[in-house]
Structures are given as structure tokens and as C-alpha cells.
Amino acid sequence: MKRLSEFLRARYELGGLADLATHKTVPLHRHSFWYYWGGMTLALIGIQFASGVLLLLYYRPSAGEAFESVRFIMTKVEFGWLVRSVHAWAAHFAIFSAMVHLASTFFLKAYRPPRELTWVSGVLLIFLLMGFGFTGYLLPWNTLAFFATKVGTELAGIPPVVGPILQTFMRGGSDVGDVTLTRFFWLHVAVLPLGLLGLLAGHLAMIQLQGMSRPLSVQDERSTPFFPNFFLRDLIAWSLILGAVLCISVYAPATLGEKADPFAPTPAGIQPEWYFLWMFQTLKLFPGHVLGIEGELVAVGFTGLAGLALLLVPWLDRPARRGQSHWLTMLLGFIAVGYVVGMTGYALWIGKPH
């Protein structure tokens, strides 16, 4: 490593950037465990990119060939079933890991000044990861994905004025079809990855420049060098998560189902992926009309406001801006997490046969 560093320094003016990388430290305290979730999310995103590139070698983004190309990957391509399973399961792990990372950042108050924009970029990264999940779900063109996408795009068209425009843009017409699949494909493999890479680079740069946040309740000033001490521990966490993804992919490989038939009736019990279930269940809880307004519109507005409030947490939590911790903020955080987890679990429980 020393020789490599000398080689690069002799040829490139790295300046303060190199010094910053070599002198970065990580605080040591009883909450240090939560620091690993950001690195695990990054590793899972890397797995997604690698497995996605391999799948692109055989996938064909058209309604007539998409299902058959995925079936060819799973049955004819050597280890194709494993690559697709890794891609599918790593997507779930990545979103779960990002959610845990966001929740730990919230409860440790790591969004307080001067790290407001680090928080905003992290929230936007989760939104993008969920966008990956939504667009990628349709690509196999099977029955479940087709009708779930149909329901999802119908919900996007609920808000007045903007909703119908967004729905038409997503579908490429009045209904889900071949154009929808093509648009979702290019969003999934081109537009969203570019946005993800840009946001990720900004997010990591801000963490590099500002350092790791220390919780308000921790007075201990101990720290450890990021490289190689913390980095080697990160590698262990990445190895464990890769092992978990591979084990689940082998023993519970991704299935394909039946090819989508646009003229078939909508199957009973259609639900989105688990990370959208709390929103889906919230829509079902609202009555037909609330104070003369359509219940679905109120529910969509409620979830939109929740997303906006999540983005604005660094400015809404005024005590944290003064370097203080307030019980009300923590209570609201626990209520929000409990609501999302509770509604997701409830939707999963009522959605399975009894």
C-alpha cells in the first residue's frame, strides 16, 4: 500500500483529498454497530450492478420476448438461475439495509448541522432504491408483476393535474403494455443508475469531508482510523451479507411464474413488494370520502407529506439544531417506524392464505 501511494503521489496532485482519506477516523462508542449498515448498503448496491450487467447479456426488453428471455436465463444459461436470484434477493436486502441505516441515522441525530444535506441525499437514495424495485418488478413480464404494476401506476394517477400526466408518462399510453415495459427497462438500467451514482458520489463525498457523526449522548472522544481498522471490519460485514444473499439464493431461488396476459382478469390478492405494503395498506384503510374529498386522494396526500417531512427532518427538529435531544422527536420516530413495520406485517399476514 505504501508503494502504491508513493506511485500515485508521484504522478497525480492528490493534495488534501489523499490526506483526508488517510486521516479519516470513525468514533468508537456503544452505538458504533450502526455505522456498518451504510457500508453494507453500498456493498449490496455493488452486487446489484454486477448481477444486473450479467442479466443484461441475455434479457430482451419487449412484451413478446421478456418472459422467454428470463426463462432462458434461468433454464439454459449456466448459473443463470443463481445470478437472477442474487439480483432479486440483493434488491430486498439493499432496501432493508438502507432503511435500517436511515432509521439509525435518525435516532442517533446524525442529521443535525452541518450534516443536513447528507441526510437529504440519503433519503433521496432510498427513494431511488424503491424506484429500482418498482421498475425492475415488471421486467420479467409475469402475471404478478404485470397486474401489480397496473395497480401501482393507477395509484400514481390519483393526484389531480399532475397524476394523469405522470401515469401516462410511466405507461407510455392509457394502459400497461409493451411501451411501459420498454420505459421501465430504460429507467431501470440507465436513468435511475445515473441518478444513483451521482447521489451516491455526493453522499460519500459529504461523509468524507464532514466525518462520521457522534451521537449527542456520547461524551467519549475515542476513535479508530477508517483505513485499515474500520475498513477491514466493513469487509467482514460485506462478506457476511454476500454469504447470506448466496445462501438464500441457493435454497430459495427466485421463481418466474406465468407469462402476463393483459386480457386476463386481475388475480385476487395482488400486492406490491413488501417495501410498498405500508402505503398500499394505508390506502385501503381510508374510507371512500373524507370531508367530501376522495379517500384515495387523501391517502396519497398523506404519504406524500410523510415523504416530504422525512426530507425536512433536519429543519423540523429544532432541538437537534441546537445540539439537544428532545423526547418528542424520539417518540414521533418510534411511532413512524412502528406504523411502517406494523402495517407491513399486517398486510403480509392478511395477504397469505389461512
Contacts in CASP RR format, 6 or more apart in sequence:
PFRMAT RR
TARGET T0000
AUTHOR 0000-0000-0000
METHOD contacts of the structure
MODEL  1
MKRLSEFLRARYELGGLADLATHKTVPLHRHSFWYYWGGMTLALIGIQFA
SGVLLLLYYRPSAGEAFESVRFIMTKVEFGWLVRSVHAWAAHFAIFSAMV
HLASTFFLKAYRPPRELTWVSGVLLIFLLMGFGFTGYLLPWNTLAFFATK
VGTELAGIPPVVGPILQTFMRGGSDVGDVTLTRFFWLHVAVLPLGLLGLL
AGHLAMIQLQGMSRPLSVQDERSTPFFPNFFLRDLIAWSLILGAVLCISV
YAPATLGEKADPFAPTPAGIQPEWYFLWMFQTLKLFPGHVLGIEGELVAV
GFTGLAGLALLLVPWLDRPARRGQSHWLTMLLGFIAVGYVVGMTGYALWI
GKPH
5 18 0 8 1.000
8 14 0 8 1.000
8 18 0 8 1.000
9 18 0 8 1.000
20 208 0 8 1.000
20 209 0 8 1.000
21 208 0 8 1.000
21 227 0 8 1.000
22 227 0 8 1.000
23 225 0 8 1.000
24 208 0 8 1.000
24 211 0 8 1.000
24 225 0 8 1.000
24 226 0 8 1.000
24 227 0 8 1.000
25 211 0 8 1.000
25 212 0 8 1.000
25 223 0 8 1.000
25 224 0 8 1.000
25 225 0 8 1.000
25 226 0 8 1.000
26 32 0 8 1.000
26 35 0 8 1.000
26 212 0 8 1.000
26 223 0 8 1.000
26 224 0 8 1.000
26 225 0 8 1.000
26 226 0 8 1.000
26 229 0 8 1.000
26 230 0 8 1.000
27 212 0 8 1.000
27 213 0 8 1.000
27 214 0 8 1.000
27 218 0 8 1.000
27 220 0 8 1.000
27 222 0 8 1.000
27 223 0 8 1.000
28 220 0 8 1.000
28 222 0 8 1.000
28 223 0 8 1.000
28 224 0 8 1.000
29 214 0 8 1.000
29 215 0 8 1.000
29 218 0 8 1.000
29 220 0 8 1.000
29 222 0 8 1.000
30 218 0 8 1.000
31 104 0 8 1.000
31 108 0 8 1.000
31 215 0 8 1.000
31 218 0 8 1.000
34 100 0 8 1.000
34 101 0 8 1.000
34 104 0 8 1.000
34 105 0 8 1.000
34 108 0 8 1.000
35 212 0 8 1.000
35 230 0 8 1.000
36 233 0 8 1.000
36 234 0 8 1.000
36 237 0 8 1.000
37 97 0 8 1.000
37 100 0 8 1.000
37 101 0 8 1.000
37 104 0 8 1.000
38 97 0 8 1.000
38 98 0 8 1.000
38 101 0 8 1.000
39 234 0 8 1.000
39 237 0 8 1.000
39 238 0 8 1.000
40 97 0 8 1.000
40 101 0 8 1.000
40 237 0 8 1.000
40 238 0 8 1.000
40 241 0 8 1.000
41 94 0 8 1.000
41 97 0 8 1.000
41 98 0 8 1.000
41 101 0 8 1.000
42 200 0 8 1.000
43 237 0 8 1.000
43 238 0 8 1.000
43 241 0 8 1.000
43 242 0 8 1.000
44 90 0 8 1.000
44 93 0 8 1.000
44 94 0 8 1.000
44 97 0 8 1.000
44 241 0 8 1.000
44 245 0 8 1.000
45 94 0 8 1.000
45 129 0 8 1.000
45 196 0 8 1.000
45 200 0 8 1.000
47 86 0 8 1.000
47 90 0 8 1.000
47 94 0 8 1.000
47 242 0 8 1.000
47 245 0 8 1.000
48 87 0 8 1.000
48 90 0 8 1.000
48 91 0 8 1.000
48 94 0 8 1.000
48 132 0 8 1.000
49 193 0 8 1.000
51 83 0 8 1.000
51 84 0 8 1.000
51 86 0 8 1.000
51 87 0 8 1.000
51 90 0 8 1.000
52 83 0 8 1.000
52 87 0 8 1.000
52 189 0 8 1.000
54 80 0 8 1.000
54 83 0 8 1.000
55 73 0 8 1.000
55 83 0 8 1.000
55 84 0 8 1.000
55 87 0 8 1.000
56 189 0 8 1.000
58 69 0 8 1.000
58 72 0 8 1.000
58 73 0 8 1.000
58 77 0 8 1.000
59 66 0 8 1.000
59 69 0 8 1.000
59 70 0 8 1.000
59 73 0 8 1.000
59 139 0 8 1.000
60 66 0 8 1.000
60 68 0 8 1.000
60 69 0 8 1.000
61 139 0 8 1.000
61 181 0 8 1.000
61 182 0 8 1.000
61 185 0 8 1.000
61 186 0 8 1.000
62 178 0 8 1.000
62 181 0 8 1.000
62 182 0 8 1.000
63 141 0 8 1.000
63 177 0 8 1.000
63 178 0 8 1.000
63 181 0 8 1.000
63 260 0 8 1.000
64 141 0 8 1.000
64 178 0 8 1.000
66 139 0 8 1.000
66 140 0 8 1.000
66 141 0 8 1.000
66 181 0 8 1.000
67 140 0 8 1.000
67 141 0 8 1.000
67 142 0 8 1.000
67 256 0 8 1.000
67 259 0 8 1.000
67 260 0 8 1.000
70 84 0 8 1.000
70 139 0 8 1.000
70 140 0 8 1.000
70 141 0 8 1.000
70 256 0 8 1.000
71 256 0 8 1.000
73 80 0 8 1.000
73 81 0 8 1.000
73 83 0 8 1.000
73 84 0 8 1.000
74 80 0 8 1.000
74 81 0 8 1.000
74 84 0 8 1.000
74 256 0 8 1.000
75 81 0 8 1.000
77 83 0 8 1.000
81 253 0 8 1.000
81 254 0 8 1.000
82 249 0 8 1.000
82 250 0 8 1.000
82 253 0 8 1.000
84 253 0 8 1.000
84 254 0 8 1.000
85 248 0 8 1.000
85 249 0 8 1.000
85 250 0 8 1.000
85 252 0 8 1.000
85 253 0 8 1.000
85 254 0 8 1.000
86 245 0 8 1.000
86 246 0 8 1.000
86 249 0 8 1.000
87 254 0 8 1.000
88 249 0 8 1.000
88 254 0 8 1.000
89 245 0 8 1.000
89 248 0 8 1.000
89 249 0 8 1.000
89 252 0 8 1.000
89 254 0 8 1.000
90 245 0 8 1.000
91 132 0 8 1.000
91 133 0 8 1.000
92 273 0 8 1.000
92 274 0 8 1.000
93 241 0 8 1.000
93 244 0 8 1.000
93 245 0 8 1.000
94 129 0 8 1.000
95 126 0 8 1.000
95 129 0 8 1.000
95 130 0 8 1.000
95 133 0 8 1.000
95 275 0 8 1.000
96 275 0 8 1.000
97 241 0 8 1.000
98 125 0 8 1.000
98 126 0 8 1.000
98 129 0 8 1.000
99 126 0 8 1.000
99 275 0 8 1.000
102 122 0 8 1.000
102 123 0 8 1.000
102 126 0 8 1.000
103 337 0 8 1.000
105 111 0 8 1.000
105 119 0 8 1.000
105 213 0 8 1.000
106 313 0 8 1.000
106 333 0 8 1.000
107 330 0 8 1.000
107 333 0 8 1.000
108 213 0 8 1.000
108 215 0 8 1.000
109 213 0 8 1.000
109 215 0 8 1.000
109 216 0 8 1.000
109 317 0 8 1.000
109 320 0 8 1.000
109 323 0 8 1.000
109 325 0 8 1.000
110 118 0 8 1.000
110 119 0 8 1.000
110 213 0 8 1.000
110 215 0 8 1.000
111 118 0 8 1.000
111 119 0 8 1.000
111 313 0 8 1.000
111 314 0 8 1.000
111 317 0 8 1.000
111 320 0 8 1.000
112 213 0 8 1.000
112 216 0 8 1.000
112 314 0 8 1.000
112 317 0 8 1.000
112 320 0 8 1.000
112 321 0 8 1.000
112 323 0 8 1.000
113 314 0 8 1.000
113 321 0 8 1.000
114 210 0 8 1.000
115 206 0 8 1.000
115 210 0 8 1.000
115 213 0 8 1.000
115 314 0 8 1.000
116 314 0 8 1.000
116 315 0 8 1.000
117 206 0 8 1.000
118 203 0 8 1.000
118 206 0 8 1.000
118 207 0 8 1.000
118 210 0 8 1.000
119 313 0 8 1.000
119 314 0 8 1.000
120 311 0 8 1.000
120 314 0 8 1.000
121 199 0 8 1.000
121 202 0 8 1.000
121 203 0 8 1.000
121 206 0 8 1.000
122 199 0 8 1.000
122 203 0 8 1.000
123 307 0 8 1.000
123 310 0 8 1.000
123 311 0 8 1.000
124 199 0 8 1.000
124 311 0 8 1.000
125 196 0 8 1.000
125 199 0 8 1.000
125 200 0 8 1.000
125 203 0 8 1.000
128 192 0 8 1.000
128 195 0 8 1.000
128 196 0 8 1.000
128 199 0 8 1.000
129 196 0 8 1.000
130 275 0 8 1.000
130 276 0 8 1.000
131 192 0 8 1.000
132 188 0 8 1.000
132 192 0 8 1.000
132 196 0 8 1.000
133 273 0 8 1.000
133 275 0 8 1.000
134 149 0 8 1.000
134 152 0 8 1.000
134 272 0 8 1.000
134 273 0 8 1.000
134 276 0 8 1.000
135 184 0 8 1.000
135 185 0 8 1.000
135 187 0 8 1.000
135 188 0 8 1.000
135 192 0 8 1.000
136 184 0 8 1.000
136 188 0 8 1.000
137 145 0 8 1.000
137 148 0 8 1.000
137 149 0 8 1.000
137 272 0 8 1.000
137 273 0 8 1.000
138 145 0 8 1.000
138 146 0 8 1.000
138 149 0 8 1.000
138 176 0 8 1.000
138 180 0 8 1.000
138 181 0 8 1.000
138 184 0 8 1.000
139 145 0 8 1.000
139 181 0 8 1.000
139 184 0 8 1.000
139 185 0 8 1.000
139 188 0 8 1.000
140 256 0 8 1.000
141 181 0 8 1.000
141 259 0 8 1.000
141 260 0 8 1.000
142 256 0 8 1.000
142 257 0 8 1.000
142 258 0 8 1.000
142 259 0 8 1.000
142 260 0 8 1.000
143 257 0 8 1.000
143 258 0 8 1.000
143 259 0 8 1.000
143 260 0 8 1.000
143 261 0 8 1.000
143 264 0 8 1.000
143 267 0 8 1.000
144 257 0 8 1.000
144 267 0 8 1.000
144 270 0 8 1.000
145 260 0 8 1.000
146 176 0 8 1.000
146 260 0 8 1.000
146 262 0 8 1.000
147 260 0 8 1.000
147 266 0 8 1.000
147 267 0 8 1.000
147 270 0 8 1.000
148 270 0 8 1.000
148 271 0 8 1.000
148 272 0 8 1.000
148 273 0 8 1.000
149 176 0 8 1.000
149 180 0 8 1.000
149 184 0 8 1.000
150 175 0 8 1.000
150 176 0 8 1.000
150 266 0 8 1.000
151 266 0 8 1.000
151 270 0 8 1.000
151 272 0 8 1.000
152 272 0 8 1.000
153 167 0 8 1.000
153 170 0 8 1.000
153 171 0 8 1.000
153 176 0 8 1.000
153 180 0 8 1.000
154 167 0 8 1.000
155 283 0 8 1.000
155 296 0 8 1.000
155 300 0 8 1.000
156 163 0 8 1.000
156 166 0 8 1.000
156 167 0 8 1.000
156 170 0 8 1.000
157 163 0 8 1.000
157 164 0 8 1.000
157 166 0 8 1.000
157 167 0 8 1.000
158 294 0 8 1.000
158 296 0 8 1.000
158 297 0 8 1.000
158 300 0 8 1.000
159 166 0 8 1.000
159 297 0 8 1.000
159 300 0 8 1.000
159 301 0 8 1.000
160 297 0 8 1.000
168 174 0 8 1.000
169 183 0 8 1.000
170 180 0 8 1.000
170 183 0 8 1.000
170 184 0 8 1.000
171 177 0 8 1.000
171 179 0 8 1.000
171 180 0 8 1.000
171 183 0 8 1.000
172 179 0 8 1.000
172 180 0 8 1.000
172 183 0 8 1.000
173 179 0 8 1.000
173 180 0 8 1.000
175 262 0 8 1.000
176 262 0 8 1.000
177 262 0 8 1.000
216 320 0 8 1.000
216 323 0 8 1.000
216 324 0 8 1.000
216 325 0 8 1.000
217 325 0 8 1.000
224 230 0 8 1.000
269 351 0 8 1.000
271 277 0 8 1.000
271 280 0 8 1.000
271 347 0 8 1.000
271 351 0 8 1.000
272 280 0 8 1.000
274 344 0 8 1.000
274 348 0 8 1.000
275 344 0 8 1.000
277 343 0 8 1.000
277 344 0 8 1.000
277 345 0 8 1.000
277 347 0 8 1.000
277 348 0 8 1.000
278 339 0 8 1.000
278 340 0 8 1.000
278 342 0 8 1.000
278 343 0 8 1.000
278 344 0 8 1.000
278 347 0 8 1.000
279 303 0 8 1.000
280 347 0 8 1.000
281 343 0 8 1.000
281 344 0 8 1.000
281 346 0 8 1.000
281 347 0 8 1.000
282 299 0 8 1.000
282 302 0 8 1.000
282 303 0 8 1.000
282 343 0 8 1.000
283 296 0 8 1.000
283 299 0 8 1.000
283 300 0 8 1.000
285 299 0 8 1.000
286 295 0 8 1.000
286 296 0 8 1.000
286 298 0 8 1.000
286 299 0 8 1.000
287 295 0 8 1.000
288 294 0 8 1.000
288 295 0 8 1.000
288 296 0 8 1.000
289 295 0 8 1.000
290 298 0 8 1.000
306 336 0 8 1.000
309 316 0 8 1.000
314 320 0 8 1.000
314 321 0 8 1.000
315 321 0 8 1.000
317 326 0 8 1.000
317 329 0 8 1.000
319 325 0 8 1.000
319 326 0 8 1.000
319 329 0 8 1.000
320 326 0 8 1.000
320 329 0 8 1.000
END
